[in-house]
Amino acid sequence: METYQLFKYDSCPFCARVRQFLNQAGIEMEMQDILQDRSAYDALVAGGGSRQVPCLRIERGEGESASVQWLYESADIIAYLQQAHSA
Ligand SMILES: N[C@@H](CCC(=O)N[C@@H](CS)C(=O)NCC(=O)O)C(=O)O
């Protein structure tokens, strides 16, 4: 079981590319806008290590066994989600 959050902002063309893919694939996930929400910006920098967007936060498992991956690069995000949703 994986849950996703996409860290983005509206005027970012690379974010738009990922969001277009999500719409076409019918994939829904929570959005975190780093320009509108300071806590989202802080979470991205602290967790992912860079303020670059888009970034996909992938959470696997629950509770104490949960693990988190921060995936940057629009092409890598799209490729990851394509694979995850074709399995
Ligand atoms: N190659 C990256 C480019 C992403 C990128 O340049 N994002 C810009 C916003 S459009 C950004 O976050 N710039 C700020 C930074 O890199 O610190 C991708 O395809 O995701």
PDB file of the backbone (N, CA, C, O) and the ligand in Angstrom, with CONECT records:
HET    LIG  A 101      20
ATOM      1  N   MET A   1       0.856  -1.198   0.000  1.00  0.00           N
ATOM      2  CA  MET A   1       0.000   0.000   0.000  1.00  0.00           C
ATOM      3  C   MET A   1       0.890   1.245   0.000  1.00  0.00           C
ATOM      4  O   MET A   1       1.771   1.397   0.846  1.00  0.00           O
ATOM      5  N   GLU A   2       0.642   2.127  -0.963  1.00  0.00           N
ATOM      6  CA  GLU A   2       1.399   3.370  -1.050  1.00  0.00           C
ATOM      7  C   GLU A   2       0.426   4.542  -1.071  1.00  0.00           C
ATOM      8  O   GLU A   2      -0.644   4.458  -1.673  1.00  0.00           O
ATOM      9  N   THR A   3       0.799   5.625  -0.418  1.00  0.00           N
ATOM     10  CA  THR A   3       0.033   6.868  -0.557  1.00  0.00           C
ATOM     11  C   THR A   3       0.984   7.949  -1.071  1.00  0.00           C
ATOM     12  O   THR A   3       2.178   7.965  -0.770  1.00  0.00           O
ATOM     13  N   TYR A   4       0.401   8.847  -1.856  1.00  0.00           N
ATOM     14  CA  TYR A   4       1.208   9.836  -2.557  1.00  0.00           C
ATOM     15  C   TYR A   4       0.755  11.251  -2.228  1.00  0.00           C
ATOM     16  O   TYR A   4      -0.423  11.514  -1.985  1.00  0.00           O
ATOM     17  N   GLN A   5       1.731  12.151  -2.227  1.00  0.00           N
ATOM     18  CA  GLN A   5       1.452  13.591  -2.229  1.00  0.00           C
ATOM     19  C   GLN A   5       2.348  14.204  -3.296  1.00  0.00           C
ATOM     20  O   GLN A   5       3.525  13.861  -3.403  1.00  0.00           O
ATOM     21  N   LEU A   6       1.781  15.115  -4.087  1.00  0.00           N
ATOM     22  CA  LEU A   6       2.598  15.809  -5.078  1.00  0.00           C
ATOM     23  C   LEU A   6       2.886  17.230  -4.589  1.00  0.00           C
ATOM     24  O   LEU A   6       1.969  18.027  -4.388  1.00  0.00           O
ATOM     25  N   PHE A   7       4.160  17.529  -4.403  1.00  0.00           N
ATOM     26  CA  PHE A   7       4.593  18.879  -4.029  1.00  0.00           C
ATOM     27  C   PHE A   7       4.807  19.660  -5.316  1.00  0.00           C
ATOM     28  O   PHE A   7       5.528  19.211  -6.208  1.00  0.00           O
ATOM     29  N   LYS A   8       4.192  20.812  -5.413  1.00  0.00           N
ATOM     30  CA  LYS A   8       4.147  21.548  -6.686  1.00  0.00           C
ATOM     31  C   LYS A   8       3.858  23.014  -6.434  1.00  0.00           C
ATOM     32  O   LYS A   8       3.598  23.415  -5.300  1.00  0.00           O
ATOM     33  N   TYR A   9       3.903  23.823  -7.501  1.00  0.00           N
ATOM     34  CA  TYR A   9       3.198  25.099  -7.490  1.00  0.00           C
ATOM     35  C   TYR A   9       2.608  25.342  -8.878  1.00  0.00           C
ATOM     36  O   TYR A   9       3.042  24.748  -9.865  1.00  0.00           O
ATOM     37  N   ASP A  10       1.607  26.231  -8.935  1.00  0.00           N
ATOM     38  CA  ASP A  10       0.752  26.287 -10.123  1.00  0.00           C
ATOM     39  C   ASP A  10       1.462  26.742 -11.387  1.00  0.00           C
ATOM     40  O   ASP A  10       1.137  26.262 -12.473  1.00  0.00           O
ATOM     41  N   SER A  11       2.426  27.657 -11.278  1.00  0.00           N
ATOM     42  CA  SER A  11       3.057  28.195 -12.490  1.00  0.00           C
ATOM     43  C   SER A  11       4.250  27.363 -12.959  1.00  0.00           C
ATOM     44  O   SER A  11       4.934  27.759 -13.903  1.00  0.00           O
ATOM     45  N   CYS A  12       4.509  26.252 -12.341  1.00  0.00           N
ATOM     46  CA  CYS A  12       5.650  25.396 -12.689  1.00  0.00           C
ATOM     47  C   CYS A  12       5.279  24.479 -13.863  1.00  0.00           C
ATOM     48  O   CYS A  12       4.377  23.652 -13.729  1.00  0.00           O
ATOM     49  N   PRO A  13       5.958  24.611 -15.008  1.00  0.00           N
ATOM     50  CA  PRO A  13       5.594  23.800 -16.178  1.00  0.00           C
ATOM     51  C   PRO A  13       5.875  22.303 -15.991  1.00  0.00           C
ATOM     52  O   PRO A  13       5.183  21.461 -16.563  1.00  0.00           O
ATOM     53  N   PHE A  14       6.873  21.987 -15.202  1.00  0.00           N
ATOM     54  CA  PHE A  14       7.167  20.569 -14.956  1.00  0.00           C
ATOM     55  C   PHE A  14       6.093  19.941 -14.068  1.00  0.00           C
ATOM     56  O   PHE A  14       5.751  18.768 -14.221  1.00  0.00           O
ATOM     57  N   CYS A  15       5.566  20.742 -13.138  1.00  0.00           N
ATOM     58  CA  CYS A  15       4.440  20.285 -12.312  1.00  0.00           C
ATOM     59  C   CYS A  15       3.202  20.081 -13.186  1.00  0.00           C
ATOM     60  O   CYS A  15       2.452  19.123 -13.003  1.00  0.00           O
ATOM     61  N   ALA A  16       3.002  20.993 -14.135  1.00  0.00           N
ATOM     62  CA  ALA A  16       1.848  20.879 -15.036  1.00  0.00           C
ATOM     63  C   ALA A  16       1.933  19.594 -15.856  1.00  0.00           C
ATOM     64  O   ALA A  16       0.923  18.942 -16.121  1.00  0.00           O
ATOM     65  N   ARG A  17       3.133  19.249 -16.246  1.00  0.00           N
ATOM     66  CA  ARG A  17       3.316  18.005 -17.013  1.00  0.00           C
ATOM     67  C   ARG A  17       2.875  16.791 -16.187  1.00  0.00           C
ATOM     68  O   ARG A  17       2.194  15.900 -16.694  1.00  0.00           O
ATOM     69  N   VAL A  18       3.270  16.769 -14.918  1.00  0.00           N
ATOM     70  CA  VAL A  18       2.878  15.643 -14.052  1.00  0.00           C
ATOM     71  C   VAL A  18       1.367  15.658 -13.820  1.00  0.00           C
ATOM     72  O   VAL A  18       0.722  14.610 -13.843  1.00  0.00           O
ATOM     73  N   ARG A  19       0.811  16.840 -13.600  1.00  0.00           N
ATOM     74  CA  ARG A  19      -0.626  16.916 -13.329  1.00  0.00           C
ATOM     75  C   ARG A  19      -1.446  16.533 -14.559  1.00  0.00           C
ATOM     76  O   ARG A  19      -2.523  15.949 -14.441  1.00  0.00           O
ATOM     77  N   GLN A  20      -0.929  16.865 -15.732  1.00  0.00           N
ATOM     78  CA  GLN A  20      -1.607  16.438 -16.964  1.00  0.00           C
ATOM     79  C   GLN A  20      -1.608  14.917 -17.071  1.00  0.00           C
ATOM     80  O   GLN A  20      -2.611  14.309 -17.445  1.00  0.00           O
ATOM     81  N   PHE A  21      -0.462  14.308 -16.735  1.00  0.00           N
ATOM     82  CA  PHE A  21      -0.407  12.841 -16.738  1.00  0.00           C
ATOM     83  C   PHE A  21      -1.412  12.262 -15.732  1.00  0.00           C
ATOM     84  O   PHE A  21      -2.123  11.307 -16.045  1.00  0.00           O
ATOM     85  N   LEU A  22      -1.471  12.836 -14.533  1.00  0.00           N
ATOM     86  CA  LEU A  22      -2.404  12.329 -13.515  1.00  0.00           C
ATOM     87  C   LEU A  22      -3.842  12.398 -14.010  1.00  0.00           C
ATOM     88  O   LEU A  22      -4.618  11.462 -13.821  1.00  0.00           O
ATOM     89  N   ASN A  23      -4.188  13.504 -14.640  1.00  0.00           N
ATOM     90  CA  ASN A  23      -5.554  13.661 -15.166  1.00  0.00           C
ATOM     91  C   ASN A  23      -5.853  12.626 -16.235  1.00  0.00           C
ATOM     92  O   ASN A  23      -6.908  11.992 -16.227  1.00  0.00           O
ATOM     93  N   GLN A  24      -4.904  12.461 -17.164  1.00  0.00           N
ATOM     94  CA  GLN A  24      -5.123  11.502 -18.256  1.00  0.00           C
ATOM     95  C   GLN A  24      -5.213  10.074 -17.731  1.00  0.00           C
ATOM     96  O   GLN A  24      -5.984   9.267 -18.249  1.00  0.00           O
ATOM     97  N   ALA A  25      -4.424   9.762 -16.704  1.00  0.00           N
ATOM     98  CA  ALA A  25      -4.397   8.402 -16.157  1.00  0.00           C
ATOM     99  C   ALA A  25      -5.502   8.182 -15.120  1.00  0.00           C
ATOM    100  O   ALA A  25      -5.725   7.054 -14.681  1.00  0.00           O
ATOM    101  N   GLY A  26      -6.189   9.248 -14.730  1.00  0.00           N
ATOM    102  CA  GLY A  26      -7.253   9.118 -13.732  1.00  0.00           C
ATOM    103  C   GLY A  26      -6.723   8.820 -12.340  1.00  0.00           C
ATOM    104  O   GLY A  26      -7.381   8.141 -11.552  1.00  0.00           O
ATOM    105  N   ILE A  27      -5.539   9.324 -12.039  1.00  0.00           N
ATOM    106  CA  ILE A  27      -4.919   9.098 -10.729  1.00  0.00           C
ATOM    107  C   ILE A  27      -5.160  10.331  -9.857  1.00  0.00           C
ATOM    108  O   ILE A  27      -4.846  11.456 -10.247  1.00  0.00           O
ATOM    109  N   GLU A  28      -5.721  10.098  -8.678  1.00  0.00           N
ATOM    110  CA  GLU A  28      -5.963  11.210  -7.754  1.00  0.00           C
ATOM    111  C   GLU A  28      -4.987  11.133  -6.599  1.00  0.00           C
ATOM    112  O   GLU A  28      -4.678  10.049  -6.104  1.00  0.00           O
ATOM    113  N   MET A  29      -4.508  12.281  -6.175  1.00  0.00           N
ATOM    114  CA  MET A  29      -3.651  12.321  -4.990  1.00  0.00           C
ATOM    115  C   MET A  29      -3.706  13.714  -4.378  1.00  0.00           C
ATOM    116  O   MET A  29      -4.161  14.670  -5.007  1.00  0.00           O
ATOM    117  N   GLU A  30      -3.238  13.808  -3.151  1.00  0.00           N
ATOM    118  CA  GLU A  30      -3.210  15.088  -2.454  1.00  0.00           C
ATOM    119  C   GLU A  30      -2.132  15.985  -3.050  1.00  0.00           C
ATOM    120  O   GLU A  30      -1.027  15.530  -3.346  1.00  0.00           O
ATOM    121  N   MET A  31      -2.460  17.258  -3.222  1.00  0.00           N
ATOM    122  CA  MET A  31      -1.499  18.249  -3.699  1.00  0.00           C
ATOM    123  C   MET A  31      -0.988  19.085  -2.527  1.00  0.00           C
ATOM    124  O   MET A  31      -1.738  19.427  -1.612  1.00  0.00           O
ATOM    125  N   GLN A  32       0.287  19.400  -2.575  1.00  0.00           N
ATOM    126  CA  GLN A  32       0.881  20.281  -1.570  1.00  0.00           C
ATOM    127  C   GLN A  32       1.538  21.427  -2.329  1.00  0.00           C
ATOM    128  O   GLN A  32       2.541  21.233  -3.016  1.00  0.00           O
ATOM    129  N   ASP A  33       0.964  22.630  -2.201  1.00  0.00           N
ATOM    130  CA  ASP A  33       1.477  23.789  -2.930  1.00  0.00           C
ATOM    131  C   ASP A  33       2.509  24.515  -2.068  1.00  0.00           C
ATOM    132  O   ASP A  33       2.175  25.053  -1.013  1.00  0.00           O
ATOM    133  N   ILE A  34       3.760  24.526  -2.521  1.00  0.00           N
ATOM    134  CA  ILE A  34       4.829  25.059  -1.669  1.00  0.00           C
ATOM    135  C   ILE A  34       4.870  26.584  -1.659  1.00  0.00           C
ATOM    136  O   ILE A  34       5.539  27.173  -0.809  1.00  0.00           O
ATOM    137  N   LEU A  35       4.169  27.232  -2.585  1.00  0.00           N
ATOM    138  CA  LEU A  35       4.117  28.698  -2.554  1.00  0.00           C
ATOM    139  C   LEU A  35       2.951  29.202  -1.705  1.00  0.00           C
ATOM    140  O   LEU A  35       3.004  30.302  -1.153  1.00  0.00           O
ATOM    141  N   GLN A  36       1.906  28.393  -1.607  1.00  0.00           N
ATOM    142  CA  GLN A  36       0.731  28.808  -0.832  1.00  0.00           C
ATOM    143  C   GLN A  36       0.772  28.313   0.606  1.00  0.00           C
ATOM    144  O   GLN A  36       0.037  28.803   1.462  1.00  0.00           O
ATOM    145  N   ASP A  37       1.630  27.346   0.862  1.00  0.00           N
ATOM    146  CA  ASP A  37       1.638  26.705   2.177  1.00  0.00           C
ATOM    147  C   ASP A  37       3.083  26.579   2.665  1.00  0.00           C
ATOM    148  O   ASP A  37       3.832  25.725   2.191  1.00  0.00           O
ATOM    149  N   ARG A  38       3.462  27.419   3.597  1.00  0.00           N
ATOM    150  CA  ARG A  38       4.835  27.436   4.099  1.00  0.00           C
ATOM    151  C   ARG A  38       5.225  26.086   4.732  1.00  0.00           C
ATOM    152  O   ARG A  38       6.372  25.652   4.619  1.00  0.00           O
ATOM    153  N   SER A  39       4.274  25.442   5.388  1.00  0.00           N
ATOM    154  CA  SER A  39       4.598  24.158   6.021  1.00  0.00           C
ATOM    155  C   SER A  39       4.876  23.089   4.963  1.00  0.00           C
ATOM    156  O   SER A  39       5.654  22.167   5.209  1.00  0.00           O
ATOM    157  N   ALA A  40       4.249  23.201   3.788  1.00  0.00           N
ATOM    158  CA  ALA A  40       4.532  22.261   2.697  1.00  0.00           C
ATOM    159  C   ALA A  40       5.942  22.491   2.170  1.00  0.00           C
ATOM    160  O   ALA A  40       6.671  21.540   1.888  1.00  0.00           O
ATOM    161  N   TYR A  41       6.321  23.765   2.037  1.00  0.00           N
ATOM    162  CA  TYR A  41       7.690  24.093   1.606  1.00  0.00           C
ATOM    163  C   TYR A  41       8.704  23.528   2.592  1.00  0.00           C
ATOM    164  O   TYR A  41       9.690  22.906   2.197  1.00  0.00           O
ATOM    165  N   ASP A  42       8.453  23.751   3.876  1.00  0.00           N
ATOM    166  CA  ASP A  42       9.386  23.274   4.905  1.00  0.00           C
ATOM    167  C   ASP A  42       9.473  21.747   4.896  1.00  0.00           C
ATOM    168  O   ASP A  42      10.556  21.185   5.062  1.00  0.00           O
ATOM    169  N   ALA A  43       8.335  21.079   4.702  1.00  0.00           N
ATOM    170  CA  ALA A  43       8.331  19.606   4.683  1.00  0.00           C
ATOM    171  C   ALA A  43       9.115  19.079   3.489  1.00  0.00           C
ATOM    172  O   ALA A  43       9.826  18.080   3.600  1.00  0.00           O
ATOM    173  N   LEU A  44       8.986  19.752   2.345  1.00  0.00           N
ATOM    174  CA  LEU A  44       9.710  19.335   1.143  1.00  0.00           C
ATOM    175  C   LEU A  44      11.222  19.465   1.342  1.00  0.00           C
ATOM    176  O   LEU A  44      11.979  18.538   1.052  1.00  0.00           O
ATOM    177  N   VAL A  45      11.641  20.605   1.832  1.00  0.00           N
ATOM    178  CA  VAL A  45      13.078  20.834   2.008  1.00  0.00           C
ATOM    179  C   VAL A  45      13.653  19.893   3.074  1.00  0.00           C
ATOM    180  O   VAL A  45      14.731  19.326   2.900  1.00  0.00           O
ATOM    181  N   ALA A  46      12.919  19.738   4.171  1.00  0.00           N
ATOM    182  CA  ALA A  46      13.410  18.875   5.256  1.00  0.00           C
ATOM    183  C   ALA A  46      13.413  17.406   4.833  1.00  0.00           C
ATOM    184  O   ALA A  46      14.347  16.666   5.140  1.00  0.00           O
ATOM    185  N   GLY A  47      12.368  16.995   4.132  1.00  0.00           N
ATOM    186  CA  GLY A  47      12.252  15.570   3.786  1.00  0.00           C
ATOM    187  C   GLY A  47      13.009  15.195   2.539  1.00  0.00           C
ATOM    188  O   GLY A  47      13.717  14.188   2.502  1.00  0.00           O
ATOM    189  N   GLY A  48      12.853  16.022   1.506  1.00  0.00           N
ATOM    190  CA  GLY A  48      13.454  15.679   0.217  1.00  0.00           C
ATOM    191  C   GLY A  48      14.870  16.196   0.054  1.00  0.00           C
ATOM    192  O   GLY A  48      15.667  15.623  -0.689  1.00  0.00           O
ATOM    193  N   GLY A  49      15.184  17.285   0.752  1.00  0.00           N
ATOM    194  CA  GLY A  49      16.530  17.826   0.688  1.00  0.00           C
ATOM    195  C   GLY A  49      16.706  18.921  -0.349  1.00  0.00           C
ATOM    196  O   GLY A  49      17.786  19.505  -0.444  1.00  0.00           O
ATOM    197  N   SER A  50      15.675  19.212  -1.126  1.00  0.00           N
ATOM    198  CA  SER A  50      15.731  20.268  -2.132  1.00  0.00           C
ATOM    199  C   SER A  50      14.354  20.904  -2.247  1.00  0.00           C
ATOM    200  O   SER A  50      13.337  20.249  -2.016  1.00  0.00           O
ATOM    201  N   ARG A  51      14.328  22.193  -2.607  1.00  0.00           N
ATOM    202  CA  ARG A  51      13.037  22.881  -2.789  1.00  0.00           C
ATOM    203  C   ARG A  51      12.478  22.664  -4.188  1.00  0.00           C
ATOM    204  O   ARG A  51      11.417  23.201  -4.507  1.00  0.00           O
ATOM    205  N   GLN A  52      13.158  21.894  -5.029  1.00  0.00           N
ATOM    206  CA  GLN A  52      12.713  21.728  -6.416  1.00  0.00           C
ATOM    207  C   GLN A  52      11.368  21.008  -6.476  1.00  0.00           C
ATOM    208  O   GLN A  52      11.120  20.057  -5.734  1.00  0.00           O
ATOM    209  N   VAL A  53      10.517  21.478  -7.367  1.00  0.00           N
ATOM    210  CA  VAL A  53       9.256  20.814  -7.664  1.00  0.00           C
ATOM    211  C   VAL A  53       9.197  20.499  -9.156  1.00  0.00           C
ATOM    212  O   VAL A  53       9.854  21.185  -9.939  1.00  0.00           O
ATOM    213  N   PRO A  54       8.446  19.502  -9.575  1.00  0.00           N
ATOM    214  CA  PRO A  54       7.605  18.648  -8.743  1.00  0.00           C
ATOM    215  C   PRO A  54       8.419  17.628  -7.959  1.00  0.00           C
ATOM    216  O   PRO A  54       9.530  17.251  -8.335  1.00  0.00           O
ATOM    217  N   CYS A  55       7.817  17.199  -6.851  1.00  0.00           N
ATOM    218  CA  CYS A  55       8.396  16.113  -6.061  1.00  0.00           C
ATOM    219  C   CYS A  55       7.249  15.249  -5.552  1.00  0.00           C
ATOM    220  O   CYS A  55       6.267  15.744  -4.997  1.00  0.00           O
ATOM    221  N   LEU A  56       7.400  13.967  -5.753  1.00  0.00           N
ATOM    222  CA  LEU A  56       6.374  13.014  -5.303  1.00  0.00           C
ATOM    223  C   LEU A  56       6.825  12.407  -3.978  1.00  0.00           C
ATOM    224  O   LEU A  56       7.883  11.783  -3.891  1.00  0.00           O
ATOM    225  N   ARG A  57       6.001  12.602  -2.948  1.00  0.00           N
ATOM    226  CA  ARG A  57       6.252  11.953  -1.654  1.00  0.00           C
ATOM    227  C   ARG A  57       5.507  10.622  -1.651  1.00  0.00           C
ATOM    228  O   ARG A  57       4.284  10.572  -1.773  1.00  0.00           O
ATOM    229  N   ILE A  58       6.273   9.556  -1.509  1.00  0.00           N
ATOM    230  CA  ILE A  58       5.706   8.201  -1.532  1.00  0.00           C
ATOM    231  C   ILE A  58       5.818   7.624  -0.126  1.00  0.00           C
ATOM    232  O   ILE A  58       6.914   7.504   0.420  1.00  0.00           O
ATOM    233  N   GLU A  59       4.677   7.268   0.451  1.00  0.00           N
ATOM    234  CA  GLU A  59       4.688   6.663   1.787  1.00  0.00           C
ATOM    235  C   GLU A  59       4.235   5.215   1.664  1.00  0.00           C
ATOM    236  O   GLU A  59       3.170   4.920   1.122  1.00  0.00           O
ATOM    237  N   ARG A  60       5.061   4.331   2.174  1.00  0.00           N
ATOM    238  CA  ARG A  60       4.763   2.889   2.100  1.00  0.00           C
ATOM    239  C   ARG A  60       4.538   2.364   3.503  1.00  0.00           C
ATOM    240  O   ARG A  60       5.284   2.681   4.429  1.00  0.00           O
ATOM    241  N   GLY A  61       3.481   1.545   3.650  1.00  0.00           N
ATOM    242  CA  GLY A  61       3.207   0.945   4.947  1.00  0.00           C
ATOM    243  C   GLY A  61       2.547   1.936   5.880  1.00  0.00           C
ATOM    244  O   GLY A  61       2.210   3.058   5.501  1.00  0.00           O
ATOM    245  N   GLU A  62       2.371   1.488   7.115  1.00  0.00           N
ATOM    246  CA  GLU A  62       1.680   2.317   8.108  1.00  0.00           C
ATOM    247  C   GLU A  62       2.387   2.222   9.446  1.00  0.00           C
ATOM    248  O   GLU A  62       3.123   1.272   9.710  1.00  0.00           O
ATOM    249  N   GLY A  63       2.156   3.202  10.272  1.00  0.00           N
ATOM    250  CA  GLY A  63       2.659   3.177  11.647  1.00  0.00           C
ATOM    251  C   GLY A  63       4.177   3.114  11.707  1.00  0.00           C
ATOM    252  O   GLY A  63       4.870   3.792  10.948  1.00  0.00           O
ATOM    253  N   GLU A  64       4.681   2.297  12.616  1.00  0.00           N
ATOM    254  CA  GLU A  64       6.123   2.252  12.842  1.00  0.00           C
ATOM    255  C   GLU A  64       6.882   1.658  11.666  1.00  0.00           C
ATOM    256  O   GLU A  64       8.076   1.913  11.509  1.00  0.00           O
ATOM    257  N   SER A  65       6.202   0.868  10.837  1.00  0.00           N
ATOM    258  CA  SER A  65       6.884   0.240   9.701  1.00  0.00           C
ATOM    259  C   SER A  65       6.834   1.120   8.443  1.00  0.00           C
ATOM    260  O   SER A  65       7.329   0.720   7.390  1.00  0.00           O
ATOM    261  N   ALA A  66       6.236   2.318   8.552  1.00  0.00           N
ATOM    262  CA  ALA A  66       6.103   3.187   7.383  1.00  0.00           C
ATOM    263  C   ALA A  66       7.469   3.701   6.935  1.00  0.00           C
ATOM    264  O   ALA A  66       8.348   3.966   7.755  1.00  0.00           O
ATOM    265  N   SER A  67       7.631   3.836   5.621  1.00  0.00           N
ATOM    266  CA  SER A  67       8.846   4.450   5.084  1.00  0.00           C
ATOM    267  C   SER A  67       8.432   5.475   4.033  1.00  0.00           C
ATOM    268  O   SER A  67       7.371   5.365   3.419  1.00  0.00           O
ATOM    269  N   VAL A  68       9.280   6.459   3.844  1.00  0.00           N
ATOM    270  CA  VAL A  68       8.958   7.564   2.941  1.00  0.00           C
ATOM    271  C   VAL A  68      10.085   7.750   1.935  1.00  0.00           C
ATOM    272  O   VAL A  68      11.266   7.735   2.281  1.00  0.00           O
ATOM    273  N   GLN A  69       9.685   7.926   0.678  1.00  0.00           N
ATOM    274  CA  GLN A  69      10.644   8.247  -0.391  1.00  0.00           C
ATOM    275  C   GLN A  69      10.213   9.561  -1.034  1.00  0.00           C
ATOM    276  O   GLN A  69       9.024   9.806  -1.236  1.00  0.00           O
ATOM    277  N   TRP A  70      11.193  10.398  -1.353  1.00  0.00           N
ATOM    278  CA  TRP A  70      10.919  11.659  -2.037  1.00  0.00           C
ATOM    279  C   TRP A  70      11.495  11.537  -3.444  1.00  0.00           C
ATOM    280  O   TRP A  70      12.705  11.390  -3.613  1.00  0.00           O
ATOM    281  N   LEU A  71      10.630  11.598  -4.448  1.00  0.00           N
ATOM    282  CA  LEU A  71      11.062  11.375  -5.827  1.00  0.00           C
ATOM    283  C   LEU A  71      10.957  12.683  -6.612  1.00  0.00           C
ATOM    284  O   LEU A  71       9.867  13.223  -6.802  1.00  0.00           O
ATOM    285  N   TYR A  72      12.109  13.180  -7.064  1.00  0.00           N
ATOM    286  CA  TYR A  72      12.168  14.395  -7.881  1.00  0.00           C
ATOM    287  C   TYR A  72      12.206  14.016  -9.363  1.00  0.00           C
ATOM    288  O   TYR A  72      12.342  12.844  -9.715  1.00  0.00           O
ATOM    289  N   GLU A  73      12.086  15.009 -10.202  1.00  0.00           N
ATOM    290  CA  GLU A  73      12.161  14.907 -11.668  1.00  0.00           C
ATOM    291  C   GLU A  73      10.822  14.434 -12.265  1.00  0.00           C
ATOM    292  O   GLU A  73      10.367  13.316 -12.023  1.00  0.00           O
ATOM    293  N   SER A  74      10.218  15.328 -13.049  1.00  0.00           N
ATOM    294  CA  SER A  74       8.889  15.042 -13.608  1.00  0.00           C
ATOM    295  C   SER A  74       8.871  13.742 -14.415  1.00  0.00           C
ATOM    296  O   SER A  74       7.926  12.961 -14.304  1.00  0.00           O
ATOM    297  N   ALA A  75       9.900  13.507 -15.220  1.00  0.00           N
ATOM    298  CA  ALA A  75       9.915  12.283 -16.039  1.00  0.00           C
ATOM    299  C   ALA A  75       9.996  11.033 -15.162  1.00  0.00           C
ATOM    300  O   ALA A  75       9.371  10.015 -15.459  1.00  0.00           O
ATOM    301  N   ASP A  76      10.773  11.121 -14.077  1.00  0.00           N
ATOM    302  CA  ASP A  76      10.895   9.975 -13.175  1.00  0.00           C
ATOM    303  C   ASP A  76       9.600   9.738 -12.400  1.00  0.00           C
ATOM    304  O   ASP A  76       9.217   8.595 -12.150  1.00  0.00           O
ATOM    305  N   ILE A  77       8.932  10.824 -12.023  1.00  0.00           N
ATOM    306  CA  ILE A  77       7.652  10.700 -11.311  1.00  0.00           C
ATOM    307  C   ILE A  77       6.614  10.025 -12.209  1.00  0.00           C
ATOM    308  O   ILE A  77       5.908   9.110 -11.785  1.00  0.00           O
ATOM    309  N   ILE A  78       6.537  10.489 -13.448  1.00  0.00           N
ATOM    310  CA  ILE A  78       5.557   9.901 -14.377  1.00  0.00           C
ATOM    311  C   ILE A  78       5.883   8.432 -14.631  1.00  0.00           C
ATOM    312  O   ILE A  78       4.988   7.586 -14.617  1.00  0.00           O
ATOM    313  N   ALA A  79       7.152   8.126 -14.862  1.00  0.00           N
ATOM    314  CA  ALA A  79       7.539   6.726 -15.123  1.00  0.00           C
ATOM    315  C   ALA A  79       7.225   5.842 -13.921  1.00  0.00           C
ATOM    316  O   ALA A  79       6.771   4.708 -14.079  1.00  0.00           O
ATOM    317  N   TYR A  80       7.467   6.364 -12.723  1.00  0.00           N
ATOM    318  CA  TYR A  80       7.195   5.582 -11.508  1.00  0.00           C
ATOM    319  C   TYR A  80       5.697   5.288 -11.390  1.00  0.00           C
ATOM    320  O   TYR A  80       5.302   4.153 -11.123  1.00  0.00           O
ATOM    321  N   LEU A  81       4.874   6.307 -11.587  1.00  0.00           N
ATOM    322  CA  LEU A  81       3.432   6.121 -11.427  1.00  0.00           C
ATOM    323  C   LEU A  81       2.855   5.239 -12.538  1.00  0.00           C
ATOM    324  O   LEU A  81       1.921   4.470 -12.308  1.00  0.00           O
ATOM    325  N   GLN A  82       3.420   5.358 -13.741  1.00  0.00           N
ATOM    326  CA  GLN A  82       2.973   4.474 -14.829  1.00  0.00           C
ATOM    327  C   GLN A  82       3.201   3.026 -14.457  1.00  0.00           C
ATOM    328  O   GLN A  82       2.336   2.172 -14.653  1.00  0.00           O
ATOM    329  N   GLN A  83       4.389   2.760 -13.913  1.00  0.00           N
ATOM    330  CA  GLN A  83       4.728   1.389 -13.539  1.00  0.00           C
ATOM    331  C   GLN A  83       3.857   0.924 -12.351  1.00  0.00           C
ATOM    332  O   GLN A  83       3.340  -0.193 -12.353  1.00  0.00           O
ATOM    333  N   ALA A  84       3.707   1.781 -11.361  1.00  0.00           N
ATOM    334  CA  ALA A  84       2.951   1.406 -10.154  1.00  0.00           C
ATOM    335  C   ALA A  84       1.496   1.114 -10.495  1.00  0.00           C
ATOM    336  O   ALA A  84       0.877   0.245  -9.881  1.00  0.00           O
ATOM    337  N   HIS A  85       0.950   1.826 -11.462  1.00  0.00           N
ATOM    338  CA  HIS A  85      -0.463   1.660 -11.793  1.00  0.00           C
ATOM    339  C   HIS A  85      -0.713   0.656 -12.908  1.00  0.00           C
ATOM    340  O   HIS A  85      -1.863   0.405 -13.268  1.00  0.00           O
ATOM    341  N   SER A  86       0.347   0.080 -13.458  1.00  0.00           N
ATOM    342  CA  SER A  86       0.154  -0.960 -14.471  1.00  0.00           C
ATOM    343  C   SER A  86       0.359  -2.346 -13.854  1.00  0.00           C
ATOM    344  O   SER A  86       0.095  -3.366 -14.491  1.00  0.00           O
ATOM    345  N   ALA A  87       0.845  -2.366 -12.578  1.00  0.00           N
ATOM    346  CA  ALA A  87       1.136  -3.658 -11.928  1.00  0.00           C
ATOM    347  C   ALA A  87      -0.161  -4.353 -11.527  1.00  0.00           C
ATOM    348  O   ALA A  87      -0.127  -5.450 -10.969  1.00  0.00           O
TER     349      ALA A  87
HETATM  350  N1  LIG A 101      14.215  18.575 -14.497  1.00  0.00           N
HETATM  351  C1  LIG A 101      13.248  18.964 -13.488  1.00  0.00           C
HETATM  352  C2  LIG A 101      13.101  20.463 -13.512  1.00  0.00           C
HETATM  353  C3  LIG A 101      12.238  20.978 -12.349  1.00  0.00           C
HETATM  354  C4  LIG A 101      12.370  22.474 -12.164  1.00  0.00           C
HETATM  355  O1  LIG A 101      13.230  23.139 -12.765  1.00  0.00           O
HETATM  356  N2  LIG A 101      11.501  23.013 -11.296  1.00  0.00           N
HETATM  357  C5  LIG A 101      11.569  24.405 -10.968  1.00  0.00           C
HETATM  358  C6  LIG A 101      10.170  25.011 -10.985  1.00  0.00           C
HETATM  359  S1  LIG A 101       9.457  25.034 -12.610  1.00  0.00           S
HETATM  360  C7  LIG A 101      12.092  24.568  -9.562  1.00  0.00           C
HETATM  361  O2  LIG A 101      11.632  23.922  -8.639  1.00  0.00           O
HETATM  362  N3  LIG A 101      13.114  25.438  -9.405  1.00  0.00           N
HETATM  363  C8  LIG A 101      13.648  25.752  -8.092  1.00  0.00           C
HETATM  364  C9  LIG A 101      14.826  24.921  -7.726  1.00  0.00           C
HETATM  365  O3  LIG A 101      15.269  24.061  -8.534  1.00  0.00           O
HETATM  366  O4  LIG A 101      15.341  25.092  -6.621  1.00  0.00           O
HETATM  367  C10 LIG A 101      11.927  18.227 -13.735  1.00  0.00           C
HETATM  368  O5  LIG A 101      11.681  17.803 -14.883  1.00  0.00           O
HETATM  369  O6  LIG A 101      11.163  18.025 -12.784  1.00  0.00           O
CONECT  350  351
CONECT  351  350  352  367
CONECT  352  351  353
CONECT  353  352  354
CONECT  354  353  355  356
CONECT  355  354
CONECT  356  354  357
CONECT  357  356  358  360
CONECT  358  357  359
CONECT  359  358
CONECT  360  357  361  362
CONECT  361  360
CONECT  362  360  363
CONECT  363  362  364
CONECT  364  363  365  366
CONECT  365  364
CONECT  366  364
CONECT  367  351  368  369
CONECT  368  367
CONECT  369  367
END
